[in-house]
Amino acid sequence: MHPLLTLAIAAATIAALITLGYAGLCWVSPFTTCQRCAGTGRTTTRVLRRPRACRRCDRGMPLRLGRRVFNFFHRLRAEATR
């Protein structure tokens, strides 16, 4: 077997495992903690350090990117088959 072919197969296998692992994570745990507010749903203003609602997540637990992509394609397929 050619060494470059072996390397390509190994790289494709690793990429497939990472992709399937992330897809499984999005299925089991579709929400993640917000990086800006650390999951509290509250941030502070820059000037007076007053607490306010986080504009990025609204509740502290936004959907993962992979789950948003899955939901988009799921809705697209559901609308196409009606």
C-alpha positions in Angstrom: 0.0 0.0 0.0 1.3 3.5 -0.9 2.3 5.6 2.2 0.3 8.6 0.9 -2.8 6.5 0.5 -2.5 5.3 4.1 -2.0 8.9 5.3 -5.1 10.0 3.4 -7.2 7.2 4.8 -6.0 8.0 8.3 -6.8 11.7 7.9 -10.3 11.0 6.5 -11.0 8.6 9.4 -10.0 11.1 12.0 -12.0 13.9 10.3 -15.1 11.5 10.2 -14.7 10.6 13.9 -14.4 14.3 14.9 -17.5 15.2 12.8 -19.6 12.3 14.1 -18.5 13.1 17.7 -19.6 16.7 17.3 -22.9 15.6 15.7 -23.5 13.3 18.7 -22.7 16.1 21.1 -25.2 18.4 19.3 -27.8 15.7 19.6 -27.2 14.9 23.3 -26.6 18.5 24.5 -27.9 21.0 22.0 -27.3 24.0 24.3 -23.9 25.4 25.4 -22.9 28.0 27.9 -22.5 31.6 26.6 -18.9 32.7 26.4 -19.7 36.4 27.1 -21.8 35.9 30.3 -20.6 32.5 31.4 -24.1 31.1 31.4 -25.6 33.6 33.8 -27.6 35.5 31.3 -26.4 38.8 32.7 -23.5 41.1 31.7 -22.4 44.5 32.9 -22.2 47.8 31.0 -18.8 49.3 30.2 -19.2 52.7 31.8 -21.1 52.2 35.1 -20.8 48.4 35.4 -24.5 48.1 35.7 -25.9 44.5 35.2 -28.2 44.0 32.2 -29.4 41.1 30.1 -26.8 39.5 27.8 -27.5 40.5 24.2 -25.7 37.5 22.8 -27.6 34.7 24.4 -30.7 36.2 26.1 -30.8 33.3 28.7 -27.2 32.1 29.2 -27.7 28.9 27.1 -27.6 29.5 23.3 -27.9 26.7 20.7 -24.7 25.2 19.4 -23.8 26.0 15.8 -24.2 22.4 14.7 -27.7 22.2 16.1 -28.7 25.5 14.3 -27.5 24.0 11.1 -29.4 20.7 11.7 -32.6 22.6 12.6 -32.2 24.7 9.3 -31.9 21.6 7.1 -34.7 19.8 9.1 -37.1 22.7 8.5 -36.0 22.9 4.8 -36.7 19.2 4.3 -40.1 19.4 6.1 -41.2 22.3 4.0 -40.1 20.6 0.8 -42.0 17.4 1.5 -45.3 19.0 2.3 
